[in-house]
Amino acid sequence: MKTVLEQLMELQEQVDSLKAHFRNTESFKAEPDPVCDGFEGCGCGCDEPPVEVEDEDPEFDSAGFSIADREVSAEEAQVIVFTREELITFAAELADRVISKCKEAVTDTNIDADDVVELSMGYGYQIEMELDQDSIVRSIHDEIDNTIETDNDSIEDEVNDILRTMNEN
């Protein structure tokens, strides 16, 4: 669909080309432009109905792309269409994989007890123990960050593996 500006520019180009064509002919040189005196039949065209311009798809859009350039097939765009049930299955499988990776990371966390536990002698010779929860949380977070790969290639591999599994079922 053409914008008003594009339509006006096309009309201006057509008028300019007609003027250039008629300036080179004797009939145009002999007849001056009619002057509008506001009455019907003055010759300026004010009493003629307006010309309607049909809005055709442009061969090229304002960015210089053709219609064929703008249309992309599903294969080219690598579009995957899911039903609601398939989307839920995909999301559930992805969540299960992330949870199992997190559990694996927490299990493999090498927390040194000397770094997170502080023992002290309290009142009445009682042994008091204090856990450094921040250190424990930081260690678990670091292990999860190191275990779960978030680069595009790893995510694409995981998605492709899930889709392959879904197609097999």
N, C-alpha and C positions, 0 to 999 in steps of 0.2 A: 504494500500500500504506500503510495507516494505522499510525502508531506506537502503541505501547501507551498513551502519554499521551493521544493523540487519542481512542482507543477509550474510555479511562477517563472522559475529559471528556464524551463523548457519553452514556455510561451514566449519569453523574452528572446530566446535563441531563434525561434521560428519567426518572430516579428523582424529581428535583425536580418535574418537571411532573406526574407521577403523584401525588405527595404533595399538591401544590397542588389537583389535581382532587378527590382523595378527602377532603381536609380540608373541602371544601364539601358533601360528601354525608353524610347521616345514618348510613349503614351503616358508614362509616369511623370516625365519632365514637363509635359504640356499641361497636365491637370494638377492644380494645387490641392492641398488637403482641404476637405470641406470644413467650414467653420460652423460650429453648432450655435444656432440662434434660439434654441429651446423649443422650436416648433416642430411638429411632426413633418417628416419628409425633408428635413434640412440636408440630408445626405451624409451626416456624420455617423449614423448608425445608432443613435440614442433610442430610436423607437423600435429597434429590432430586439427579438427575445434573446436573452443571454444564451451563450453557447455552453452546453454542458460538456465537461471533459470527463471521459471515462477513465477511471483509475485502473490502469493495467499494472501488473507486476513489472517492476523495472527489470531490464536485462541485468543491471548491476545495482546493488544498493549503494547507499551513501558512503559506505566503507570500502567500496570497490569489489565486493564479493558477488559472484553470480548466485542464482538460486541453487544451482547444483552444488556450489561450495558450501552453502548454508545447510543443506540437507545431509544428514549423516545417518547411515544405516545402523541398526542395532549392533551388528558385528564390528563396524568401525568404531563405534563409541564404547564397545565392550560393555553393553548394558545387560544386566541380569535381572529378569523379572521374577519376583517371588509372589506366590500366593501368601495369604496371611499365615496359614499353617506352616508353609515352608520357611517364612521369615522367622517365626517363633522357634522352629526347629534349628535354624541356623544360629540364632542368637543364643539359644540354650546350649548348643554345642560349643560355641565360642566362649561362653561364660564358664562352662565346665572345664574347658582347657586352661583358661586363665586361673581358675581356682586351684586346679591340680598343680599348675606351675608354681603358684604361691605357696601351697603346702610343701611342695618339694623344696622350695627356697628356704622356708622356715625350718624344715627338717635338717637341711644341710648347713644351717647357720652355725658357725663356729664361735660360740660365745664363751669367752674365757671367764670362769667363775671368779678369778682374782680381780678382773676388771669391773664386774658388776655387783659383787657382794662385799660388803664391809662389815667385819666383825669387830665388836668392841666389848669391853667389860663394863657392865652397868652396875647399878646400885645393888649391893648385897652379893657381889661376885656372880651376877647373872650375865650370861653371854647374850649380847644384843646383836641382831643381824639387820642390816639395811641394804635393800636392793636399789641399784641405780637404774630405775625404770627408763630414764631417757637414753641411757647407753644401750639397753636391751632393744628398745624401739628403733633406735638409730641403726643398730646392727641388722635387725630384721628388714628394715626398709632398704638398706644397702644391698642385702642379699637378694631381695625381690627385684630391685633395679638391675642387678647384675644377671639375674636368671631370665627375666622376661625381656625379650628383644623387641624393641619398638621401631626398628628401622623399617622402611617401606618394603624392602625385599622380604624380610622375615614375615611381616604381616601378610603380604601377598601370598607367600608360600603357605601360610596357615589357612588363609581363606580358600585357596585352591584345594588344599587337602580336605577341608570341610565339605566343599562343593563336590569333590570327587566321591567322598563318603556318602553324601546325600544322593548322588546319582546312582550309586551302586545299590542302594536300598530300594 
